[in-house]
């Protein structure tokens, strides 16, 4: 799932502190087995593979974290702090070492990961790195103004598609092939600016919502054809904070600043339509379709849209949250992490839908950031702030040879470095680094240090 929607970023660049807000960010990893949360005093990684038990697997005292992203079940975690909002730090959290860091020309608004690419989104540019050695492959400059850092990266590294806004005024989506470094298509998705984007697990579908928040659309990838259209609500505009497909791509959940989380079912009708002919809803749908040529476009479109298959009513409204659909203990669940520091796990009936039942509530932080009641981390996992970490290259490079270092001249200031500035190229570690004990990620070589400018091709 495309998890990385922020949950209230009070500590983010330019973001004011809000009363009672505990999170700087919250994100589920790519397969929804882990939850990462960042606050003013640090960040935590939780395992979410059981309903009634929430394990804190790592804690760091890095202050004012507003982006934290974990790569699947690996030990790789990307962190951005409000103290240095232009710098991305990549850590091997189990070893407590910094793998590398990169600096950019402006504040980092979002980071997306899969096993092939690492994407960094700024307000008016996007950087695409090869995740296996962190080389900068492409810089997309002068992208439309994107102050929220909205973007989505397919978690399927074979279909490594990137989606981002193609306009600041209407809901156009640019679909970019991050493997072949070329634009695939432009999708005219909505009349108003985009608010949320997510790919399904296979990278064959893309869901989107606009700032109005009333309609959610699903498109085929890479063709960009509209497949489904769901109506979240009719009475009021809402701010959709996250979209997420189920692992099998059959369901799509959407959360907003209201108290309701919607789950939609992606049902593909047969060519003859026989599967739906017996239901009253289907009959009415066909009647509306037949009459649509006589009705205004806005009305006919509204009538043809599907309603939510299942819903969840949260205890509170008006606060941002992030949701995901996952299989936990062999059953489908809806997970909602809210800005007040709680994780709600609901049971989902894949056959009948309806109102989802609350299975368990977990408190992610105690009264004083986890040192009172709430989820506890093993003290041995607590690390020092990242600026005290030795670089990974320094810890594994052979003393006889040391890391390989080269320099090259920087390009223009708009690419992230002043003209003529000497920029260190990657300093590769002498040996491979295995980031995942469960073989979720292949052994790779890593760099330490660097600036995102002057390395790689530019658009």
N, C-alpha and C positions, 0 to 999 in steps of 0.2 A: 504494500500500500504506500501511497504517497503520504507520509505521515507528517511531514515537517511543518505543519501549520502552528504558528506561535500561539501560546495561550497567555495573552496579556504580557506585553514586554515593557514593564515599568522601568527596567534598567537598560533598555536598548537605546541606540543612538537617537537622541532627540526626543525620547519618549518620557513623558512626565510620570512621576509616581502617582499611583492611584490608591485611594484608601482601601485597605484591607486586601490588596492584591499580594499573593504570595509567590506566584510564578513569574519568572522572566520569560520562560518558554517551556513547552512540553511537546515531545514528539515520540511517536512509536517508530521502532525500526522497520526495515523493509518487509519483514514477514510477521510483524506484530507479535513477536515473542519477547520484546523488551520495550520498556518505557524509560525515556530520559527526561529529567526535569531540571531546570536551572533556576536559581534564585539569587538574591543579593549576596548571600553568604557562601554559595557553592552550587554544585550540581550532583545529582544522583542518578544511577542506572539501576533499574529494577527488572527482575525477571517476571514475566506475566504468563507463565506456562501452567499455572494452577489457579483455580477459582478462589479457594479459601486461604491461600497462602501467597504472600507477596514478599519475595526475597530482594533485599537491597544488595546488589552484587558489587557496587563500587560507589565511593563517595569522594569528592574532592572539595577543597576549601577555596577554589578559584572564585573570586568575588564577581558579582554583577554579570553572571553568565546570561546571555540572551539568545544564544544559539548553541545547542548541543545535539549532535547527530552521531548515532552508532551505526556501523556497517554490519548488517545482519547480526550474527552471533559472534563476530570476531572481537578482537581486543582493540580495534581501531575506533577511536572516537575523535570527532572534530568539535572544537570549542571556539567560540568567539565571545569576548568579554567587552562590556561597555567601557572598560578602562582603556582598551585598545581596539576600537571598533573596526579598524581597517586591517587588522591582522587576524589570520586564521591559523590556529594551532592544531596540529594533528598529533595525537598521543597513542601510545601503546599502554592502555590503562592498567593491564595486569602487571606489567613490568614497572609502571610508574615513570616512563621515559617519554620524552618528546621525540617524535619521529621527524617532523619538520615543521616549519612555519612559513607562511607567505603573507606579504603585505600588498595592499591594493590601493588604487588611487582615490577611493572613497569608502564610506562605511559599507560593511558587508551586511546585506539584508537577508540572505538565505543561502544555505548550502544543501546540495542534494548529492546522494551517493548511490552507485550500484557497483558491481564487481568490475566494471570496465572504466567508468568515468567518475570524476568528482567535479561538480559544477558549482561555481560561486557566482551569486547574483548581486550586482550593485544596482543602484537606481537607474542608471542609463547604460549599463554594459554587463556582459556575461562572460565569464572565463571558464573554459572547458579544459580540465586536466586529465591526463592519462593516470588512472589511480595506481597503476603498478609501479610507476617511478616518479609520479607527480610532475612530469613534464607538462608545460603549458602547450596545448595543441592548437587552441583557437581562442581568439578574443573577438566577441561580437560587440562592436562599438556602436554608440549612438542608437541603442535600442529605445523604443518609446518609453517615456517616463513611467517608472514602475516603483513608486515610493514604498509599497508594501513588500517588494521583493517576491512577487508572485511568480512561481515557476513550478514545473513538475518534471521529474525524470523517471522514465520507466525503470522498474527494478530488474527487468529482464535484460541482461547485458548483451544478448544477441539482437534484440529489438531495442537498442539504447536510444529511444527518442526523448527529446527535450521539448517541452511546451512552455511558451511564455507569451505575454500580451503583445499583439501586433499594433495596438493603438492605445492611446491614453484616454480616448473619448468614446470609443465604441468597443464592443466585445469581440474583437478579432483575436484569433489564436495563431501564432506561428508554431508549426511543428518542424523541428530540426532533427536531423539524423546525427547524433553525437558520435557515432562510430565512423561514419564516412564524412563527417564535417560538411554537411550540405543541407540547405533548406528543402524540406519535403513538400509542404503545402501550407496555405493560409486558409483558416476556417472562419467564415463569418458566423460566429456562434450566437451573439446576443446584440441587442441594440444599445445597451448600456455597458460601461466598463466591466471587466472581469473581476470576480472576487475569489474564486476557488477553481483549482484544476487538480485532476488526479488521473493516473493511468491504472488500468487493471494489471494484474500480475504478469500477464504474457505480453503486455505492450501492444495489444491489438485494439484496445478501446480507450477513449479519453472522455472523461466527464467534466463538465464545466458549469459554473453558475456565475451570474452577474451580480452587480452591486444591488440590484433590486431584490434579488433573493427569492423570487417567486417561481422561477422555472429552472430546472436542471436538465441539461441535454447531454446525450451520449453519442459520440461519433466513432466511426471506424477509423482505424489507423493502419496504414498510412494514407488511405484514400481521403479521409475527412468527410465521409458521408454521414448524415444524421441517421442514427439508428433508433434512438428512444428519446422521449420527451416527458418529463415528469413535472407535475405541479406541486410545489412545496406548500403554497398557500395563496389565497386570493385577496384577503382583506388588508394586508399590510406588507410593506417592504421590510425585509429583515437582513441582517448581516450574517451570511453563511461563513462560518469559521473553518469548516473542514468537510471534505468529501473523501470517501474511502470505499473501494470495492472489497467484496469478500474474496477469500483466496481462490475460489473457483470462478469468480467473475459473474456469478448469478445474481448477486445482490449489491446494492449501493446504498451507503448510509450518508446522511447529511446532518450536521449540527449547526446551530446558529446561536444568536444571542437571545432566543426565546427558550422556553422551558421544554420544547418538544424536539426530539431527535427522530428523523424519518428514515425508514428503510424501504427502498424500492426494489421490486423484483424485475429483472430483465428477462421477460418472457418473449421468446421468438415465436411468432405465429407461423403455422404451416402455410404452404402456398395456396391451399384451398380454403384455409380458415375454418376447417371442420372442427378443430380442437376447441374453438371458442363459440361455435354456433349455438350451443345449447343454453348459454347463460344469458340472463336478462341484460347484464352489463354489456355483453358483447353485442346483443341485438340493438341496444340503444346506441352503442358506438357506431354500428353500421348505419343506423338511421342518421346520426349526426354527420357521418362522412358523406352520405348521399346528399344531405342538405347543405354541405359546406360551401358549395359553389354559389349559393344564394345569400350567404351571410358575410358580413365584414370579416376581413382576415383575422383580426384580433379575436373575434368571437369563435370562429370556426376552429382556430388553433387551440383555444382554451378547451373546447369540448372534446378534442381528440386526445387530450393528455391524460396519462394514468395517475392514479392516486397512490398514496403510500401503502405498501404491503403490510408494514408493521410500524409501530411507533413506541417511543419511550417518553414518559413525562418526568422530567427532572424536578427536583425539589425547589430549585430556584431558577429564575430567569435573569437576563441582563448581564450575564458574565460569559466571557469567551470560554470555549472548551475545545477539545480535540477528540475525535471519535475514530474508531476502527472496528472492523469485523474480523473475527479470528476464530479458529478452531482451538478450543481449550479442552483438554481431557475428552477428545473425540466428539464434542458437541459444539454447535455454532453459538458464538457469544458476541455481544456488542459491548465494547469497552469505551467508557467516556472519562477522560481526565479533565477535571474542572479547575478553574483558576483559583478556587479556594483551597486547593491542596488535597483533593479527594479523587480516588479512582473508583468508578462504579462499573460493576460487571453484571450484565443482563443476559438472561437466557432468550434465545430467538427460536421460534417455532418455524422451521423452513417450509412446512406444509401449509399451515393455516394462518401464519402471521399474527396480526392483531397486536394487542398491548403486550409488550415484553415484560417478563417478571424479573425483578431485581434479585440477583443471586448473592451478591456480596458487595460490601463497601469497604474500601481500604483508605486509611489516612496516610498520605505520603510523607507528611511532616508533622511532628508533634507541636506542642505549644511554643517551644523555643527551637524551631528548625530541627526537629528530629531527636533532640536530647531528652525530651520528655516522652509522652505517649506517642504512638504512631509507629510507622515502619522504621526498624533499626538496621543499621549497617554494622557488619563485623568491624570492630575497631582496627583490625589488621589491614583492612582495605582502605582506610582513610589515608589520603596522600597529601603531600605538601602542595602549596600553590605551584603552578606550572613553571613559573620563572626560576624556580630552584632546581628543576629537573636538568640532568645532563642530557645532551642530545643523544639520540639513539646511535647516530653515526659515530659519536665519540666513544660509546660504550662497546661497540662491536668491531670497529675498524682495527685491522691488524697494525700493531705498533711499527712494524718494519716498513710498511708502505703508507699507512694513513689513508684518509679519504681522498678521492680524486677531486681536485678543485680546478675550475677554469673560470675565466671572466669573459664578459662580452659587454659591448657598449649598449646602453639603454636607448630606447627610441624616444618618442615624444611624451610630453607630460600627460596627455589624455590617456595614454596606455598605462600609466601608473608610476612612471619614473621620469625624472627631469632629463632633458636631452643631454647626452654626453656623459651621464652618470655611469660609473662602472658598477655592474650588477653581478654578484656571485652566481655562477651557474650551480647546478646541483652537486652536492657532495655525497657521493654514493657510499653506502655502507659496504664493507668488504664481503659480507656474506648475506645469504637470503634471510628474510624475517618471516617467520610463520605467525600470523596474527590470530589464528583460530585453532584452538585445540580440537575442535570437532570437524576439521577439514572443510569448513564452510568457505574458506578463502584460500587460494593457492599461495605458496611461498612467493614472496616478491622482494625486490630491492627497493630501498627507500632513500630519500634525500634528507638533508637537513638545511634549513634556511633557504632564503631566496625571495625574490620579488616577482610579482606576477607579470611585470612588464618586460618587454624585450625578449621574451622566450615564446616561440611559437608563431604561427601565421595569424594574420589579422584580416578581418573582413572589411 
